[in-house]
Amino acid sequence: MNKLLGFAVVALAFALAGCNTVKGVGQDIQKAGEKIEGAAKK
């Protein structure tokens, strides 16, 4: 679980670094949440 959380944090950091707008940040956070949710269901 700790590895998954660490991966999610790193992925989120890279996603946020690539955003230029507030809307883009929201979309990236939503995508990261979907990935975490999908991993949690497995």
PyMOL commands that place a pseudoatom at each C-alpha (Angstrom):
pseudoatom trace, name=CA, resn=MET, resi=1, chain=A, elem=C, hetatm=0, pos=[0.000, 0.000, 0.000]
pseudoatom trace, name=CA, resn=ASN, resi=2, chain=A, elem=C, hetatm=0, pos=[2.845, 2.392, 0.804]
pseudoatom trace, name=CA, resn=LYS, resi=3, chain=A, elem=C, hetatm=0, pos=[4.443, 1.785, -2.598]
pseudoatom trace, name=CA, resn=LEU, resi=4, chain=A, elem=C, hetatm=0, pos=[1.146, 2.545, -4.320]
pseudoatom trace, name=CA, resn=LEU, resi=5, chain=A, elem=C, hetatm=0, pos=[0.725, 5.755, -2.371]
pseudoatom trace, name=CA, resn=GLY, resi=6, chain=A, elem=C, hetatm=0, pos=[4.308, 6.787, -3.141]
pseudoatom trace, name=CA, resn=PHE, resi=7, chain=A, elem=C, hetatm=0, pos=[3.789, 6.098, -6.829]
pseudoatom trace, name=CA, resn=ALA, resi=8, chain=A, elem=C, hetatm=0, pos=[0.574, 8.111, -6.810]
pseudoatom trace, name=CA, resn=VAL, resi=9, chain=A, elem=C, hetatm=0, pos=[2.309, 11.087, -5.192]
pseudoatom trace, name=CA, resn=VAL, resi=10, chain=A, elem=C, hetatm=0, pos=[5.147, 11.017, -7.718]
pseudoatom trace, name=CA, resn=ALA, resi=11, chain=A, elem=C, hetatm=0, pos=[2.718, 10.643, -10.629]
pseudoatom trace, name=CA, resn=LEU, resi=12, chain=A, elem=C, hetatm=0, pos=[0.655, 13.539, -9.324]
pseudoatom trace, name=CA, resn=ALA, resi=13, chain=A, elem=C, hetatm=0, pos=[3.751, 15.708, -8.992]
pseudoatom trace, name=CA, resn=PHE, resi=14, chain=A, elem=C, hetatm=0, pos=[4.709, 15.046, -12.618]
pseudoatom trace, name=CA, resn=ALA, resi=15, chain=A, elem=C, hetatm=0, pos=[1.146, 15.672, -13.758]
pseudoatom trace, name=CA, resn=LEU, resi=16, chain=A, elem=C, hetatm=0, pos=[0.980, 18.979, -11.920]
pseudoatom trace, name=CA, resn=ALA, resi=17, chain=A, elem=C, hetatm=0, pos=[4.341, 20.041, -13.316]
pseudoatom trace, name=CA, resn=GLY, resi=18, chain=A, elem=C, hetatm=0, pos=[2.940, 19.630, -16.822]
pseudoatom trace, name=CA, resn=CYS, resi=19, chain=A, elem=C, hetatm=0, pos=[-0.149, 21.755, -16.217]
pseudoatom trace, name=CA, resn=ASN, resi=20, chain=A, elem=C, hetatm=0, pos=[-0.435, 25.369, -17.269]
pseudoatom trace, name=CA, resn=THR, resi=21, chain=A, elem=C, hetatm=0, pos=[-3.983, 26.160, -16.182]
pseudoatom trace, name=CA, resn=VAL, resi=22, chain=A, elem=C, hetatm=0, pos=[-6.221, 25.612, -13.191]
pseudoatom trace, name=CA, resn=LYS, resi=23, chain=A, elem=C, hetatm=0, pos=[-8.547, 23.568, -15.383]
pseudoatom trace, name=CA, resn=GLY, resi=24, chain=A, elem=C, hetatm=0, pos=[-5.624, 21.342, -16.401]
pseudoatom trace, name=CA, resn=VAL, resi=25, chain=A, elem=C, hetatm=0, pos=[-4.681, 20.824, -12.761]
pseudoatom trace, name=CA, resn=GLY, resi=26, chain=A, elem=C, hetatm=0, pos=[-8.232, 19.732, -11.965]
pseudoatom trace, name=CA, resn=GLN, resi=27, chain=A, elem=C, hetatm=0, pos=[-8.245, 17.267, -14.853]
pseudoatom trace, name=CA, resn=ASP, resi=28, chain=A, elem=C, hetatm=0, pos=[-4.904, 15.810, -13.808]
pseudoatom trace, name=CA, resn=ILE, resi=29, chain=A, elem=C, hetatm=0, pos=[-6.048, 15.398, -10.205]
pseudoatom trace, name=CA, resn=GLN, resi=30, chain=A, elem=C, hetatm=0, pos=[-9.203, 13.672, -11.421]
pseudoatom trace, name=CA, resn=LYS, resi=31, chain=A, elem=C, hetatm=0, pos=[-7.193, 11.273, -13.609]
pseudoatom trace, name=CA, resn=ALA, resi=32, chain=A, elem=C, hetatm=0, pos=[-4.824, 10.498, -10.735]
pseudoatom trace, name=CA, resn=GLY, resi=33, chain=A, elem=C, hetatm=0, pos=[-7.813, 9.805, -8.475]
pseudoatom trace, name=CA, resn=GLU, resi=34, chain=A, elem=C, hetatm=0, pos=[-9.268, 7.444, -11.056]
pseudoatom trace, name=CA, resn=LYS, resi=35, chain=A, elem=C, hetatm=0, pos=[-5.972, 5.542, -11.263]
pseudoatom trace, name=CA, resn=ILE, resi=36, chain=A, elem=C, hetatm=0, pos=[-5.782, 5.235, -7.481]
pseudoatom trace, name=CA, resn=GLU, resi=37, chain=A, elem=C, hetatm=0, pos=[-9.392, 4.116, -7.313]
pseudoatom trace, name=CA, resn=GLY, resi=38, chain=A, elem=C, hetatm=0, pos=[-8.783, 1.501, -10.000]
pseudoatom trace, name=CA, resn=ALA, resi=39, chain=A, elem=C, hetatm=0, pos=[-5.719, 0.195, -8.183]
pseudoatom trace, name=CA, resn=ALA, resi=40, chain=A, elem=C, hetatm=0, pos=[-7.636, 0.044, -4.895]
pseudoatom trace, name=CA, resn=LYS, resi=41, chain=A, elem=C, hetatm=0, pos=[-10.363, -2.083, -6.486]
pseudoatom trace, name=CA, resn=LYS, resi=42, chain=A, elem=C, hetatm=0, pos=[-7.812, -4.698, -7.577]
for i in range(1, 42): cmd.bond("trace and resi %d" % i, "trace and resi %d" % (i + 1))
show_as sticks, trace
zoom trace
